[in-house]
Amino acid sequence: QVQLVESGGGLVQAGGSLRLSCVASGSIYVINSMAWHRQAPGMQRELVARISRDQTINYADSVKGRFTISRGSAKNTVVLQMNSLEPEDTGVYYCNADVSRNRFDPGSMYWGQGSQVTVSS
């Protein structure tokens, strides 16, 4: 099994910054990609940013220029640096990883428990 544990998040005023971290552990052969999704109240979960094993990065249009995703210095970690936060960024942020558990495994998706981010106006 694979576990994802998130940290960071919290309450911040508009224009402020927050940093989310996620570490994956368990039966991991290779991590194909890691990503952050978010879900606002009453809304569907949406992709915020993804970083692939080859360092390809994708961002949602709404966060380009404000958020930065990177692989952390520690093994199997991903970090989301969020700057110039807006009230519309409020939601539960979920870490996601596409993990292969052995060399024959094409990969499966795993999710963290979610971390609340609240941006006040």
Protein Blocks (a to p, Z undefined) as FASTA:
>chain_A
ZZdddeeeddddehiacddddddedjdfbdfbdcdddddehiacddfbdcdfkopacddf
klgokaccdddfbehiacdddehiafklgccddddddddfbfklgbdcdddebjaddddZ
Z
